[in-house]
Amino acid sequence: MNPALIVTRKQRILREIKDYLMIGLGMIMYGIGWTGFLLPSDIPSGAVPGIASIIYWGTGFPVQYTYLIINFLLLLLALKILGLRFCLKTIFAVFTLTAILAVIQNVVTGPLIHDQPFMSCVLGASFCGAGIGVAFSANGSTGGTDIIAAIVNKYRDISLGRVILICDVIIISSSYLVLHNWEKVVYGYVVLFISSFVLDQVVNSARQSVQFFIISKKYEEIGKRINKDMHRGVTFLDGVGCYTNNHVKMMFVLAKKSESNTIFRLIKDIDPQAFVSQSAVIGVFGEGFDRIKVK
């Protein structure tokens, strides 16, 4: 068997394991935010957790069971319309969060912050937004309105964000039927805004990429080390110095921002006199980065 294929298969397996671990971490964070801060303080949230909260406040039915039942029905619909590949990590996230909710509700018997609903709102929304962001960064999903949005987007030219926003606003507004308190509903809108903001920050920071232009006489050695150690592609470009009229080789490299320091150390070890330019890029799509998602 080709050794390159073995390495690629190992890398894919390790990447999948890392994704599932990160999704698990994200669900733990979401569970703490929802059942540790929002639910005990009677602060509504969006999506399926929001529906589960409304049912819990109205009937006392445990949130984890409502969350599981609704997502089970939505996943059956998604399996038929969107396929198994979309659902695998969502199924893992749903069952993980269901188990975590049962544990947290047994441990947390009251609000973690007493008589400070706004602080509970901010902290709960931050945990929830960060948890969803971590799951999204690992190509996961918490299910619920994400599934509804994906189904609607498949048949209608409506953005995912708009569908999720509409669903969340309807769910949060409906919480007034059991809470009878518009102040709590307003806190719910604050939760929606803060969690969306934190989610964007987490996802964008995880996917932020940089590009390098490197000029060095030891370009071949640097290029091979970046290929081998960083598993990043290197493109050699021919250049001519305007002042000296000398021919030079320039390297073009795209990498994750978190890999920048490692690349700088690698270059410095080989050629401390190398000329290096680093700049941030808005998006990188292709092998090793994000997928192109336009139709």
N, C-alpha and C positions, 0 to 999 in steps of 0.2 A: 504493500500500500504506500502511496505517496506520502512522505513525511509532512509535506505542507498541508495535506488534507487532515492529517492527525492533529496537527497544531491548531488548525482552524476549528475542528470539531471540539477540541478541549476548550478553546477560547469561547466558543458558543455555549458550551455547558456551564462554564464558570460565569459567563455573563448572565445566563438564565438564573443560576443560583443567586447571584448578586441581586438581580431584579426582584426575585421572590422575597429575599431578606429585606430589601428596601421597602417593598410593599407592606410587609409585616410591620416594620418600624412605623411606616406612615399610618397604618391602621391603629397602632397603639397610641400615637399622638392624637389621632382623630377621636378615639374613644375617650381619652382623658379630657379633651376639650369639650366634647358633647356631654358626657355623663358626669364629669367632674365639676364643670363650671356652668354650662348652659341649662341643662335639664333640671338640676336642683334649684336653680334660681328662676325657673319658669320663663326662660328666654327662648323664644322660638327660633328655629333654623330652617333652612330650605331643604329641598330634595326629599328623599325617603326618610332620613332621620327627622325631618320636620313633621312628616305625616305620623311617624311613630310617636313623636313627642305629643302631638295633639291627641292621639288615641290614649296615650298613657295618662295625660292630664284629665281626660274625660272619663276614662273607665278604670284606670289603674293597671291595664294590661301591660306586661313587661315590654320595653322597647325592642329588646333583641329579637323577640319572636315576630313582632310586626315587621321589623326590618328584614328578617329572613324570609318571611312569607311573601312580601311585596317583591323583593328582589328575585325570589324563586320564580314567580310568575313572569316578571320582566325578562329574566334570563331564558325561559322557555321560548318567549316571543323572539328574543334576540338570536337564539340558536337557529330558529327557523328562517329568520330574515337576513341576519348578518353573518352566520356561520360560526363554527366551533372556535376558530383561531382568535376571534374577537373576545370570546367569552372565557377562555381558560384562566387568565390572570384575574378577571373580574370575579369569577367563581371563588378563586383562592382568597381574594380580598374580602368578599362578602362573608365567607365562613370564618375567616380570621377575625374580622371585626365583630361578628356575632359572639364568638367565644370570649373575646376581650371585654365586650359590653357586660356579659354575665359576671365576669370576675370583678370588674370595676364597680358595678352596682352593689355587689356584696361587700366590697371594701369601703366605698364612699357612701355613707348613709345620709349625708347632708351637704350643703354647699361648701366648697373648699374656702370660699371667701364669704363671710356673713355680712348682711346688710350693706353690701356694696355692689348693686346690680350692674353698674356701668363697668367696674373693673372685671366682674365675672364675664360680662359681654366681650370686653376687649381681649382678655386672656383666652376665653373659650374660642372666640373666632380666630385668634392667632394660632392656637393649637390645631384647630380644624383645617384652616387654610394651609398651614405648613404640612399637615398630614396628607391632605389631598395632593399637594404639590410634590411631596416625596414619592407618592404612589404614581402620579403622572410621569415624573422624571424616570421612573423605572418601567415605563410603558404599561402601567396598570390603570385600573379604574375602580371607583367605589360602587359602580352600578347605578341603580336608580335613574335619575333624570339624565345621566350620561347616556344610558341605553335609549331612552325616549328620544333624546336629541339626535343620536346616531341614526335611528330609524327614520325620523322625520327628514333629516338631512339627506338620506338616501333617495327619497322620492320627491322632495320639494327643495327649491333653492333658498333655504333659510339657514343662516349660520347656526352652528352648534351653540355659541354663546348666547344668541338671542332666545333660542328655545329654552335653555337652562334658566336664563334670567326670568322669562315669563312664568315658567313652572314654579320657581322659587318665590316670586312675588305673590302668586296665587296662594301657595302653601302658607307663607308667613302671614298673609292677610287673613287666611281662614282660621288662624290660631285665636283670633278674637272671639270666635264662637264658643270656646271653652274657657279662655282666660278672662274675657270681659274687661280687658285693660288695654287701652290703646298705647299706653306708655311701654308695655311689654312688646307690643307689635312694632313700635318704633325701634326698640332695642334689636328686634329681629332684623329690621332693615340695616341697622348698623353692623350686625353680625355678617350679613350678606356682603356689605361693602368691604369690611376689614378682611374677611376670609378670602374674597376675590383678589384683593390687593396682595395679601401675603402669598397666596397661591402663585400669582404671576411672578413675584419676586423670587420664590423658590425655584420655579420652573426655568425662568430666564437665567438665574445664576448657575443652575446645573448645566444648561445648554450653551452657555457663553463660550465663544471660540475666539481664537486669535490667529493672526497670520504673521509669519516671519519672512523677511528677506535677509539672507546671510551671504556675505562676500568673504571668501577665505581661500588662501592658496591650498589649504588642506580640505577642499570641498568633498573629495571622494570619501575620505575617512569620516568626516562629520556626517555626510549623507548616509553611509552604511550604518553608523552607530544609531542615528535617528530611526532608520528602518528597523534595526534589530532590537534596540532597547525600548523604543517608544511605539513601535508598530504603526508609524505614521509615514505616509508617502512623501517623497522629496522630488521636486522637479528642478533640473539644472537648466538655467537660462544663460545664453551667451550675451555678454555685455562689453561695451567699450568705454573706457574712461575718457571724458571730454577733455580734461587737461593733459593727461599723460598719453592719451591715445593707446593705452595698453589694453589688451584683451583680457577679460576676467570672466570667471564663472560665478553666477549668482544662484543661490538655492531658494526655492519657494516652498514653504512648509505651512500647513494648516494643522492646528491642534486645539485641544481643550485648554481653557484658561488655567485650569488646575495643573496642567502639565508644563506650564511656562518655566517655572524655576528649574525643573529637571532638565529641560532643553538648554537653558542658559548654562547650567553647570557642565553639561556635556560639551558644549561649544568651548567653554573656558578651559576645560581639561585638555582639549586637543589643540586649540589655537586661541590663546588669550588676546591676540591682536586682531581677531576677526571683527568685521564690521557687521553689526546686527541691527535690524529695524523690526520692531514689534508694534502691531496695531490691532485694535479690536475690530471684529466683523459682526455684522448684524445677524447673519445666518449662514450656516454651512450645511449643504445637503449632499448626501451620497454615502458611500461605504465608510463606516466608522463614525458617522455623524447622524443628523436627522434624515428622515425619509421625506421625499417630495410628496406632498399630500394634495396637490391640486388635481382636479378631475381631467 
